[in-house]
Amino acid sequence: MALSPSTRQPLAAEVTSKLRDMVHSGEWPLDQRIPSEPELMARLGVSRGTLREAIKALAHGGMLEVRRGDGTYVRATSEMSGAARRMYQDHTEQHILEVRLGLDTQAARLAARNATDDDVARLRELLAARDQAWNNGDVEAWADADWSFHEGIARASGNPLLHELYASFGTAFHQDLLKQQARPGFNGLPRDGHETLLDAITQRDGDAAVASVNRNLNSCAEWLAE
């Protein structure tokens, strides 16, 4: 899939855009190594210098991470996510949770209004995958499915900007889940915080959806305060 001929700077920008699309589309999953330089040079029909300039731009934006002697890895699905990831390092879990509360409640309210039947079906599939992963003792898969459920609600809100903002919490959210499950007696299958929320969305009850989010995140806040 060679790119169109152009001067060096516009071509580098075109390559940057193409690489960004590959990450954003999920073709290159988060935390996975992208294809080697020779592979990408052949695929895009560009020189090593142009390719490296594009990778450097995305690394500066926080989407990619270049590891010398190992390769280049996907660190975020957008520049916004990459910037947010760096920003979160300077804030407490409590501060992050408080911001999430605002996004979660708005996403839930909008999803109750805008979610399609396909959205609801996908969310139910994610809850089933989450339950199965927990019962199988696969903590990573459980955390992935739990995060995907919440991210799916933001997507179902019908507001692409809200969804992108919410998705920027992915890494911090995932890490919090893994910390929580390590607590003695932690229950990875609470029904009220998930089934009740999805039922409210299905019934187009925005107030009930928001109330469910508040209960769920307030319990997380209590855990952080311990």
C-alpha positions as CSV (number, residue, x, y, z in Angstrom):
1,M,0.0,0.0,0.0
2,A,2.5,2.6,-1.2
3,L,1.8,6.2,-0.4
4,S,1.5,9.0,-3.0
5,P,4.7,10.8,-4.1
6,S,5.3,14.1,-2.4
7,T,8.0,16.2,-0.9
8,R,9.7,14.8,2.2
9,Q,7.7,16.8,4.9
10,P,4.2,16.1,3.5
11,L,5.2,12.5,2.9
12,A,6.3,12.1,6.5
13,A,3.0,13.6,7.7
14,E,1.2,11.2,5.4
15,V,3.1,8.2,6.9
16,T,2.4,9.5,10.4
17,S,-1.3,9.6,9.6
18,K,-1.3,6.1,8.2
19,L,0.5,4.7,11.2
20,R,-1.9,6.5,13.5
21,D,-4.8,4.9,11.7
22,M,-3.3,1.5,12.1
23,V,-3.1,2.0,15.9
24,H,-6.5,3.7,16.2
25,S,-8.3,1.0,14.2
26,G,-6.9,-1.8,16.5
27,E,-4.8,-3.3,13.7
28,W,-1.9,-2.9,16.1
29,P,-3.2,-3.7,19.6
30,L,-2.2,-1.9,22.7
31,D,1.1,-3.0,24.3
32,Q,2.0,-5.1,21.2
33,R,5.1,-4.7,19.0
34,I,4.4,-3.2,15.6
35,P,6.0,-4.7,12.4
36,S,9.7,-4.2,11.8
37,E,11.1,-1.2,9.8
38,P,11.8,-3.3,6.7
39,E,8.2,-4.6,6.7
40,L,6.7,-1.1,7.1
41,M,9.1,0.4,4.5
42,A,8.0,-2.2,2.0
43,R,4.3,-1.9,2.8
44,L,4.2,1.9,2.7
45,G,6.8,2.3,-0.1
46,V,8.9,4.9,1.9
47,S,12.5,5.3,3.0
48,R,13.8,4.4,6.4
49,G,14.3,8.1,7.2
50,T,10.7,9.0,6.4
51,L,9.4,6.0,8.4
52,R,11.6,6.9,11.4
53,E,10.4,10.5,11.3
54,A,6.8,9.3,11.4
55,I,7.5,6.9,14.3
56,K,9.3,9.6,16.2
57,A,6.3,11.9,15.9
58,L,3.9,9.3,17.3
59,A,6.4,8.4,20.0
60,H,6.6,12.1,21.0
61,G,2.8,12.1,21.1
62,G,2.8,9.1,23.4
63,M,1.2,6.6,21.0
64,L,4.4,4.5,20.3
65,E,7.4,3.6,22.4
66,V,10.7,2.8,20.7
67,R,12.7,0.2,22.7
68,R,16.3,0.0,21.4
69,G,17.2,-3.5,20.4
70,D,13.6,-4.7,20.8
71,G,11.3,-2.8,18.5
72,T,8.5,-0.3,18.7
73,Y,5.4,-0.9,20.8
74,V,1.9,0.6,20.9
75,R,1.5,2.6,24.2
76,A,-1.8,4.4,23.5
77,T,-4.5,4.4,20.9
78,S,-4.4,8.2,20.3
79,E,-2.3,11.2,21.0
80,M,-4.9,12.2,23.5
81,S,-4.6,8.9,25.3
82,G,-0.8,9.1,25.3
83,A,-0.9,12.6,26.8
84,A,-3.4,11.5,29.4
85,R,-1.3,8.5,30.3
86,R,1.6,10.8,31.1
87,M,-0.6,13.3,32.9
88,Y,-2.1,10.6,35.2
89,Q,1.3,9.8,36.5
90,D,1.3,13.2,38.3
91,H,-2.1,12.6,40.0
92,T,-3.5,10.3,42.7
93,E,-5.9,7.4,42.1
94,Q,-8.5,9.4,44.0
95,H,-8.2,12.3,41.6
96,I,-8.4,10.0,38.6
97,L,-11.5,8.3,40.0
98,E,-13.2,11.7,40.6
99,V,-12.7,12.7,37.0
100,R,-13.9,9.2,35.8
101,L,-17.1,9.7,37.9
102,G,-18.0,12.7,35.7
103,L,-17.3,10.9,32.5
104,D,-19.0,7.6,33.6
105,T,-22.2,9.2,34.7
106,Q,-22.5,11.2,31.5
107,A,-21.7,8.2,29.3
108,A,-24.3,6.1,31.2
109,R,-27.0,8.8,30.8
110,L,-26.3,9.2,27.1
111,A,-26.0,5.5,26.5
112,A,-29.5,5.1,28.0
113,R,-30.7,7.5,25.3
114,N,-28.6,6.4,22.3
115,A,-27.4,2.8,22.7
116,T,-28.5,0.6,19.8
117,D,-29.6,-3.1,20.1
118,D,-26.2,-4.1,18.8
119,D,-24.5,-2.0,21.5
120,V,-26.5,-3.7,24.2
121,A,-25.8,-7.1,22.7
122,R,-22.1,-6.4,22.7
123,L,-22.2,-5.2,26.3
124,R,-23.9,-8.4,27.4
125,E,-21.3,-10.4,25.5
126,L,-18.5,-8.6,27.4
127,L,-20.2,-9.2,30.7
128,A,-20.4,-12.9,29.9
129,A,-16.7,-12.9,28.9
130,R,-15.8,-11.1,32.1
131,D,-17.6,-13.7,34.2
132,Q,-16.1,-16.6,32.4
133,A,-12.6,-15.2,32.7
134,W,-13.0,-14.6,36.4
135,N,-14.3,-18.2,36.9
136,N,-11.4,-19.5,34.9
137,G,-8.9,-17.6,37.1
138,D,-7.7,-15.5,34.1
139,V,-7.3,-12.1,35.8
140,E,-5.9,-10.3,32.8
141,A,-8.8,-11.4,30.6
142,W,-11.2,-10.5,33.4
143,A,-9.7,-7.0,33.6
144,D,-9.7,-6.6,29.8
145,A,-13.4,-7.5,29.6
146,D,-14.3,-5.3,32.5
147,W,-12.6,-2.3,31.0
148,S,-14.1,-3.1,27.5
149,F,-17.6,-3.1,29.1
150,H,-17.1,0.4,30.5
151,E,-15.4,1.7,27.4
152,G,-18.3,0.1,25.4
153,I,-20.8,2.2,27.3
154,A,-18.9,5.3,26.5
155,R,-18.9,4.3,22.8
156,A,-22.7,3.6,23.0
157,S,-23.2,7.2,24.3
158,G,-23.1,8.3,20.7
159,N,-20.6,11.1,21.6
160,P,-17.3,10.4,19.9
161,L,-15.4,13.0,21.9
162,L,-16.7,11.7,25.2
163,H,-15.7,8.2,24.0
164,E,-12.1,9.3,23.2
165,L,-11.7,11.1,26.5
166,Y,-13.0,8.0,28.3
167,A,-10.7,5.7,26.4
168,S,-7.7,7.7,27.5
169,F,-8.3,6.3,31.0
170,G,-7.7,2.7,29.7
171,T,-4.3,2.1,31.2
172,A,-5.1,3.7,34.6
173,F,-8.4,1.9,34.8
174,H,-6.8,-1.5,33.9
175,Q,-4.1,-1.1,36.6
176,D,-6.7,-0.2,39.2
177,L,-8.6,-3.3,38.4
178,L,-5.6,-5.5,38.8
179,K,-4.8,-3.8,42.2
180,Q,-8.3,-4.3,43.4
181,Q,-8.5,-8.0,42.5
182,A,-5.3,-8.6,44.5
183,R,-7.2,-7.7,47.8
184,P,-8.1,-10.7,50.0
185,G,-11.7,-11.6,49.5
186,F,-12.2,-9.4,46.5
187,N,-15.3,-10.4,44.4
188,G,-14.6,-10.0,40.7
189,L,-18.2,-10.5,39.8
190,P,-20.3,-7.9,41.5
191,R,-23.7,-7.9,39.7
192,D,-25.1,-4.6,40.9
193,G,-22.5,-2.4,39.4
194,H,-22.7,-4.0,35.9
195,E,-25.9,-5.9,35.3
196,T,-28.0,-3.2,37.0
197,L,-26.3,-0.5,34.9
198,L,-26.8,-2.4,31.7
199,D,-30.5,-3.1,32.6
200,A,-31.0,0.6,33.1
201,I,-29.4,1.4,29.7
202,T,-31.6,-1.3,28.1
203,Q,-34.7,0.2,29.7
204,R,-33.7,3.8,28.6
205,D,-33.6,4.9,32.2
206,G,-30.9,7.5,32.4
207,D,-31.4,8.3,36.1
208,A,-31.2,4.6,37.1
209,A,-28.0,4.3,35.0
210,V,-26.4,7.2,36.7
211,A,-27.4,5.9,40.1
212,S,-25.8,2.6,39.4
213,V,-22.5,4.3,38.3
214,N,-22.5,6.4,41.4
215,R,-22.9,3.3,43.6
216,N,-20.2,1.4,41.8
217,L,-17.6,4.2,41.8
218,N,-18.4,5.3,45.4
219,S,-17.5,1.7,46.5
220,C,-14.2,2.1,44.6
221,A,-13.6,5.4,46.4
222,E,-14.2,3.7,49.7
223,W,-11.6,1.1,48.8
224,L,-9.0,3.7,47.8
225,A,-9.6,5.5,51.2
226,E,-8.8,2.4,53.2
